[in-house]
Amino acid sequence: MFTTFPSCQFQAAHPQTAAKIRDYLKCRWNAETTGCCRSEELKFQCGDTLVTVCLSCTAILKERFPSCSVITLYDLLEQDCEFCWPDARQQAITVQDCARADASLRRQVRGLLTRMNYAVHEMDEAAPPTCGTLLMNPISDRNRQSAPAYFKSLQAQVKILDSAKQQKLLQAQAGYYPDKQVVAYCNSCYQELGSLNIERFHLLDLIFMKG
């Protein structure tokens, strides 16, 4: 059984893409879409597969349901030999990596962009790791309660800054992009890209809305 979590933040910011993802998962994988990963009403059987599109959802579900298999939508897309990938015709795009993403996810993102025929460019190596402003603020009680082990492990990366210093740091980040078109795969990263003088994309918008 596949159950997909659309991410409350992603669904609110990208409603059309979220609807296409829901239809794709139902038609191709017979996956049912549910609501928030933090809901106390959730119940699953050992061995059920939970599909996510969000780093936080992934972490929360892994802690809440350790007997389930938690995978990402990207994992399913990699397996789908029938998926019709859009063709970007070697359009240049820079990847905004999330400080919370592991090496496997970073490689996966670049592989999916290559499948769509993007010319993938990297940020300057001197760019500081970032996750929007998530790691510039105290970790919320809500997050600590939802996935205590995961968010405790992030504590070492948190450097609390006031709003003025946060904006200054984000503006400086724009200087690390070799292109004015930047793709993110994290909700927090995507949100903060909106304050910069660039054209931002979420990876899932490129996959499902550009075809």
Backbone hydrogen bonds, N-H to C=O, Kabsch-Sander energy under -0.5 kcal/mol:
donor,donor_aa,acceptor,acceptor_aa,energy
3,T,49,T,-2.3
4,T,32,E,-2.9
5,F,51,V,-3.0
11,Q,7,S,-2.9
12,A,8,C,-1.8
13,A,9,Q,-2.0
14,H,10,F,-2.5
18,A,14,H,-2.6
19,A,15,P,-2.0
20,K,16,Q,-1.9
21,I,17,T,-2.6
22,R,18,A,-2.3
23,D,19,A,-2.1
24,Y,20,K,-2.6
25,L,21,I,-2.8
26,K,22,R,-1.9
27,C,23,D,-2.7
28,R,24,Y,-3.0
29,W,24,Y,-0.5
29,W,25,L,-1.4
30,N,26,K,-1.0
31,A,25,L,-2.2
32,E,2,F,-2.0
34,T,4,T,-2.5
39,S,36,C,-1.3
42,L,39,S,-1.0
47,G,67,S,-2.0
48,D,45,Q,-2.2
49,T,1,M,-2.7
50,L,48,D,-0.5
50,L,69,S,-3.1
51,V,3,T,-3.1
52,T,71,I,-2.2
53,V,5,F,-0.5
58,T,54,C,-2.3
59,A,55,L,-2.0
60,I,56,S,-2.8
61,L,57,C,-2.7
62,K,58,T,-2.0
63,E,59,A,-1.6
64,R,60,I,-2.5
65,F,61,L,-2.7
68,C,65,F,-1.9
69,S,48,D,-2.8
70,V,68,C,-0.6
71,I,50,L,-2.6
71,I,69,S,-0.6
73,L,52,T,-2.4
75,D,72,T,-0.6
76,L,72,T,-1.3
77,L,73,L,-2.4
78,E,74,Y,-2.1
79,Q,75,D,-1.0
80,D,76,L,-0.9
80,D,77,L,-0.6
81,C,79,Q,-1.1
83,F,80,D,-1.0
85,W,83,F,-1.0
88,A,86,P,-0.6
88,A,116,M,-3.3
90,Q,117,N,-2.8
91,Q,88,A,-0.9
93,I,119,A,-2.2
94,T,181,Q,-2.5
95,V,121,H,-1.9
96,Q,94,T,-0.5
96,Q,183,V,-3.0
97,D,95,V,-0.9
99,A,130,T,-2.5
101,A,98,C,-1.7
106,R,102,D,-2.0
107,R,103,A,-2.2
108,Q,104,S,-2.2
109,V,105,L,-2.6
110,R,106,R,-1.7
111,G,107,R,-2.1
112,L,108,Q,-2.2
113,L,109,V,-2.1
114,T,110,R,-2.1
115,R,111,G,-1.9
116,M,112,L,-1.3
117,N,114,T,-1.8
118,Y,113,L,-2.1
119,A,91,Q,-2.4
120,V,118,Y,-1.0
121,H,93,I,-3.1
124,D,176,Y,-2.0
127,A,124,D,-2.1
131,C,132,G,-0.6
134,L,131,C,-2.2
136,M,133,T,-1.7
137,N,134,L,-0.9
144,R,140,S,-2.3
145,Q,141,D,-2.3
146,S,142,R,-1.7
147,A,143,N,-2.3
151,F,147,A,-2.5
152,K,148,P,-1.8
153,S,149,A,-1.8
154,L,150,Y,-1.0
155,Q,151,F,-0.6
155,Q,152,K,-0.9
157,Q,154,L,-2.1
158,V,154,L,-0.7
158,V,155,Q,-1.2
159,K,135,L,-2.9
161,L,136,M,-2.4
166,Q,162,D,-2.2
167,Q,163,S,-2.3
168,K,164,A,-2.0
169,L,165,K,-2.2
170,L,166,Q,-2.3
171,Q,167,Q,-2.5
172,A,168,K,-2.0
173,Q,169,L,-1.3
174,A,170,L,-0.8
174,A,171,Q,-0.8
175,G,172,A,-1.4
176,Y,173,Q,-2.2
177,Y,174,A,-1.3
182,V,180,K,-0.6
182,V,199,E,-2.5
183,V,94,T,-2.8
184,A,201,F,-2.6
185,Y,96,Q,-0.5
190,Y,186,C,-2.7
191,Q,187,N,-2.4
192,E,188,S,-2.0
193,L,189,C,-1.5
194,G,190,Y,-0.6
194,G,191,Q,-1.1
195,S,192,E,-1.6
196,L,193,L,-1.7
198,I,196,L,-1.9
199,E,180,K,-4.0
200,R,198,I,-0.7
201,F,182,V,-2.0
203,L,184,A,-2.5
205,D,202,H,-0.8
206,L,202,H,-1.8
207,I,203,L,-1.9
208,F,204,L,-2.4
209,M,205,D,-2.4
210,K,206,L,-0.6
